[in-house]
Amino acid sequence: MDIAKLEQFNLTYLKVTGTEDGVVRVVLSRPEKRNALNADTIEELIEVFSKLPRMGARAVVLAAEGDHFCAGLDLVEHHTEERRPEDFMHVCLRWHEAFNKMEYGGVPVIVALKGAVVGGGLELASSAHVRVADQSTYFALPEGQRGLFTGGGATIRVADLVGKARMIDMMLTGRVYKQQEAVDVGLCQYLIDGDTDAKAMELARTAAQNPPLSNFAICSAISHMQNMSALDAAYAESVVAGIVNTQEASRDRLEAFANKTAARVRPD
């Protein structure tokens, strides 16, 4: 990846940097607002995640400045804008555009969580492929208490992670999940004592070593197949496997496995 290409971004609420091995860091940069998502931040997310796959990014780490990952929708902006129903519908559609670019873009997105992962912040985190939390991380959907309803895909992604009943409970009662309980219900895959940013970078570098076509299939096809009937998904899976499993980049790896020189899968 040509890191110089990242200089084309003209961003206010995000910071984007890259490494020589193709890992890109995208950092939410509104710490004074607990990284709440205003309309302009969403537009910047759309721009960045639309372009990164075509710029050669091998993996992305999504992180945040300050003590909190993201407190969700910028409620102050929403209150002062006095939006009409059709206005807010279009705001929601832009959120869906941004988060779909992440989930379906074909580049692994590893998110480093801390502090608040609340409301729209949880919708953002659930759009990533891997979530890393620390002991300070807490997850909540307080929309019910604020007289709101989710609009950035929680009914799709968060319900898929934790199940319909748990999501309804979170919205009705303000239930907060954290630490091991958050892992157990599926809100994150990793819980660590240290720096989630460093752990996310470690995982991103591991994923970046896979053939890009394999990662593209893993980070786009699976989500598409979840939207299909079982019969259609089985057919689509066969097509994708036919393409990915015969790619040139697999030949040396398969030969190493056949020759018993490849790393073995071990429990430790």
Backbone hydrogen bonds, N-H to C=O, Kabsch-Sander energy under -0.5 kcal/mol:
donor,donor_aa,acceptor,acceptor_aa,energy
2,D,55,M,-0.6
3,I,1,M,-0.9
5,K,2,D,-1.7
6,L,3,I,-1.8
7,E,4,A,-1.6
8,Q,5,K,-1.7
9,F,6,L,-1.4
11,L,9,F,-0.7
15,K,27,V,-1.8
17,T,25,R,-2.1
19,T,23,V,-1.4
22,G,19,T,-1.8
24,V,59,A,-2.5
25,R,17,T,-3.0
26,V,24,V,-0.5
26,V,61,V,-3.0
27,V,15,K,-2.8
27,V,25,R,-0.5
28,L,63,A,-2.6
29,S,13,Y,-2.8
33,K,30,R,-2.1
34,R,31,P,-1.6
35,N,30,R,-2.8
36,A,33,K,-1.4
37,L,72,G,-3.0
38,N,36,A,-0.8
42,I,38,N,-1.7
43,E,39,A,-1.8
44,E,40,D,-2.0
45,L,41,T,-2.4
46,I,42,I,-2.2
47,E,43,E,-2.2
48,V,44,E,-2.7
49,F,45,L,-2.6
50,S,46,I,-1.4
51,K,47,E,-1.4
52,L,48,V,-2.5
54,R,51,K,-0.6
55,M,51,K,-1.1
55,M,52,L,-0.9
56,G,53,P,-0.8
57,A,52,L,-1.9
58,R,22,G,-2.8
59,A,22,G,-1.4
60,V,108,P,-2.8
61,V,24,V,-2.9
62,L,60,V,-0.6
62,L,110,I,-2.6
63,A,26,V,-2.6
63,A,61,V,-0.6
65,E,28,L,-2.4
69,F,114,K,-2.5
69,F,116,A,-0.5
70,C,116,A,-2.6
71,A,34,R,-1.7
74,D,37,L,-2.0
75,L,73,L,-1.5
78,H,74,D,-2.3
79,H,75,L,-2.4
80,T,76,V,-2.5
81,E,77,E,-2.2
82,E,78,H,-0.8
82,E,79,H,-0.5
83,R,78,H,-0.6
88,F,84,R,-2.3
89,M,85,P,-2.1
90,H,86,E,-1.5
91,V,87,D,-1.6
92,C,88,F,-2.5
93,L,89,M,-2.0
94,R,90,H,-1.6
95,W,91,V,-1.8
96,H,92,C,-2.5
97,E,93,L,-2.0
98,A,94,R,-2.4
99,F,95,W,-2.7
100,N,96,H,-2.6
101,K,97,E,-1.8
102,M,98,A,-1.2
103,E,99,F,-2.6
104,Y,100,N,-2.8
105,G,101,K,-0.6
106,G,219,C,-1.0
110,I,60,V,-3.2
110,I,108,P,-0.5
111,V,109,V,-0.5
111,V,130,V,-2.9
112,A,62,L,-2.9
113,L,111,V,-0.7
113,L,132,V,-3.3
117,V,138,Y,-2.1
118,V,70,C,-2.0
119,G,140,A,-2.6
121,G,118,V,-3.0
122,L,119,G,-1.0
123,E,119,G,-1.7
124,L,120,G,-2.3
125,A,121,G,-2.4
126,S,122,L,-2.6
127,S,123,E,-0.5
127,S,124,L,-1.2
128,A,125,A,-1.4
129,H,109,V,-2.0
130,V,109,V,-1.7
132,V,111,V,-2.6
133,A,190,Y,-2.7
135,Q,192,I,-0.6
137,T,134,D,-1.3
138,Y,115,G,-2.7
139,F,177,Y,-3.1
140,A,117,V,-1.4
144,G,141,L,-0.5
144,G,171,M,-0.6
146,R,142,P,-1.2
146,R,143,E,-0.6
147,G,144,G,-1.2
148,L,143,E,-3.0
156,I,153,G,-1.2
157,R,153,G,-3.1
159,A,154,A,-2.1
160,D,156,I,-0.9
161,L,157,R,-1.9
162,V,158,V,-2.8
163,G,159,A,-1.9
167,M,163,G,-2.0
168,I,164,K,-2.5
169,D,165,A,-2.2
170,M,166,R,-2.5
171,M,167,M,-2.1
172,L,168,I,-2.8
173,T,169,D,-2.6
174,G,170,M,-1.5
175,R,169,D,-0.6
177,Y,139,F,-2.3
179,Q,137,T,-0.8
181,E,178,K,-1.0
182,A,178,K,-0.9
182,A,179,Q,-1.0
183,V,179,Q,-1.4
184,D,180,Q,-2.6
185,V,181,E,-1.8
186,G,182,A,-0.6
186,G,183,V,-1.0
187,L,182,A,-2.2
188,C,182,A,-0.8
189,Q,131,R,-1.8
190,Y,131,R,-1.7
192,I,133,A,-2.4
196,T,194,G,-0.6
199,K,195,D,-2.0
200,A,196,T,-2.9
201,M,197,D,-2.2
202,E,198,A,-2.2
203,L,199,K,-2.3
204,A,200,A,-2.6
205,R,201,M,-2.5
206,T,202,E,-1.7
207,A,203,L,-2.6
208,A,204,A,-2.5
209,Q,205,R,-0.6
209,Q,206,T,-1.1
210,N,207,A,-1.7
214,S,211,P,-0.6
215,N,211,P,-2.1
216,F,212,P,-2.6
217,A,213,L,-2.1
218,I,214,S,-2.5
219,C,215,N,-2.8
220,S,217,A,-0.9
221,A,216,F,-0.6
221,A,217,A,-1.2
222,I,217,A,-1.1
224,H,220,S,-2.1
225,M,221,A,-2.9
226,Q,222,I,-1.8
227,N,223,S,-0.7
227,N,224,H,-1.2
228,M,225,M,-1.5
233,A,229,S,-2.9
234,A,230,A,-2.1
235,Y,231,L,-1.7
236,A,232,D,-2.8
237,E,233,A,-2.8
238,S,234,A,-1.7
239,V,235,Y,-2.0
240,V,236,A,-2.6
241,A,237,E,-2.7
242,G,238,S,-2.1
243,I,239,V,-1.6
244,V,240,V,-3.0
245,N,241,A,-2.5
246,T,243,I,-0.7
247,Q,244,V,-1.4
250,S,247,Q,-1.3
251,R,248,E,-1.3
252,D,248,E,-0.5
254,L,250,S,-2.7
255,E,251,R,-2.4
256,A,252,D,-2.2
257,F,253,R,-1.9
258,A,254,L,-2.6
259,N,255,E,-2.2
260,K,257,F,-1.2
261,T,256,A,-2.7
262,A,256,A,-1.3
266,R,264,R,-0.6
